[in-house]
Amino acid sequence: MMKAALLKEFGYSENTKCNEDIDLWFRLLRAGHRIRTLQEPVLRFRITDGTFSRRSVSKALSEYSIYSANLWKINGVSWNGILPLARLASRFFPRTLSRKLYLSRKRRNLFKENLMKVTSLGNHVFTKNGHLFEALLQFEEGGIQMIKAVQLDSTAECVVEVPLSDVELFRTSSGTAIVLNGE
């Protein structure tokens, strides 16, 4: 779900070879919009043989290009760069293996477990090293609670991940405008 005005403003790219949604999500993120995962499913997706036969080399390469370029623009050089490569490799598995892995109980449990460890943090800010950050997500990594945040007092897009124990979160009211440098 999204506001119709956002869809009209950003629109779907015709150059993404069946990966329009992924491209749109990344363009929204890079423009500073927030994307959140609903806690309850609102869609039931039917898996058929066509689900796996539509995965062409062209679509896989387009998807890889979108993921890798955008993750690099958002996170810079990081281990997240491995994810698009792993995803690309999985696109070349035989259909029977792809179907078996996709429908496996282990994958469902892993996906559910990872979703449950991520919490969206709307309306939270903190300061660190003299800079102001808006906390976006709280997640667990290697047994440590982490915060993913965006720096508010910089013209450059700066996203950081810091241990929760290193910061004190302050809750702001919904819709609160944060004024920087007396602006």
N, C-alpha and C positions, 0 to 999 in steps of 0.2 A: 504494500500500500504506500502511496505517496501522494503529495499534493499535485493536482493537475497542473498548476502553474510551473512546478519544477520540471515536470515531464515536457511541457511546452517549451520551457527555456532551454533544457539540455537535449531533449529529443534522443532518438535512437540513431546511431551511426549506421550508414549503409555499407561501410567498409570493413565490417567485423566478421563476416562469414558465419552467421548463426551464433554469435557470441555477444549479441546486442546488450543483454542484461548485464553481463560482467563488465563490459566497457562502460555502460551507463553508471553502474555502481562506483567504479573507480573514478570516473570524472566527477561524480557528486562528492566523493570523499576528498579528492584533491581540491575541490572548490570550498571545502570547509563544512560541508553538510554532514550530519550524523546519520549513520545507518545502524539500526538496532535489530536484533533478532527477537521475535516474539517468543515468549516462553511456552505458549501452547500452539500446536500445529493448526493452521487454518486451511490446509490443502492436503488432500489425499492424492498421491501421484501413482498412477497405475503403471507398473513395470511390464513391458511386453518384449518380445524378441526385437521389435523395431527400436526399442530404447538403446540397444547395443549395436544394431546394424547401421544406425545413422551416424556413428562415430567415424568420420572420414579423416584422412591424413590432413587435408586442407583445414578442417575444423580444429583438429588437434594443434596444428602449428599456429593458427590464428589465436586460439585460447592461450597457448604458451606465450606468444608475443605480448598479448594484453596483460596477462598476469605478471610476467617478468618485468616489463617496462614500468608498469604502475607500482609494483612493490618496491622497485628500486627508487622511483620518484618519491614515494611516501616514506620509506624506511632507510634509504641510502643502502650502503653495503651492509648486509647482515645475513644471518643464517636463513632468513626467510626466503632468500634467493633459491634455496634448494627445493622449496615446495613446488614451484612451477615445473622444474625439471622432473621431479618425481611424478607429478600429475601427467606430464607429457609422456613419460615412459609407460605409465599405466594405460595410456590410450592405445598402445600398440600390443597389448596383451591379446591373445586369442579371445573371441567372443565368449566361449564357454567359461574360460577362466575369469574374465571380467564379470560375467553374470554371477558366478559363484562367489567371488570376493565381494561384489557389491551387495549381494543379498545375505551375506554371512552374518551370523549372530554377533561375532566378534566386532565387525565393523559397526553395526548398529549400537552395540554397547559402548564402543570407543567414542563414537560420535556423540551419543547421549551424555557420556561421562565428561567429555571435553566441554560440551555446551553448559553443563551444570557448574563447571568450575569458573565460568566467565560471568561477571556481573557488570551490567551497564551502570555507570556512575554519572547520572545527570546532575547538574547544579552543584558540583564540588570543585573547589579550587585549593591550591597550596602554593607556598613559595619555597624555592630552593636556590641557593647561591645567588640571592638577590633578584631572582626572576619569578614571574607569576605564571602558573600553569593551570589549565583546566583539566581535571581528571576525567578520562573518558571511560576506561575499563579497569576492573580489578580482576586479576587472574592468578592462577598458581603456576609457578614454574620451578621445578626441582624442589618442591616442598616449601618454597618461599612465596608469600603473597606479594604480588607485584601490582604496580599502577602504570597504565599507559596513559600519557597525557600530552597535550599540545601546549606549547609555550605561547602565551598571550601577548607578551611585551616584545615581540620581534616581528619584523616585516617578512622575514623568511619563514617558510613552513618548517617548524621544528617539532618533531614528535619524539618523546623520550619514554623510556621504561625505567622505573625506579622501584626499589623495594618499599613496600608499604611502611615498614618500620623506620624508614629514613625521612618520612614526611608526616605532617599533621594535616588531615583534610578538614576543610571548612565548608559547611553547606551554605549555599546561597539560596535565596528565594527564587522560585520559578519565574523566569522572565526578567531577572535582575540584570541591569546593564552594568558592566564593569568598566569604570572610567580609568584610563591610563594617562599619566603625565598631564593631568588637568584638562584633558580634551573634553 
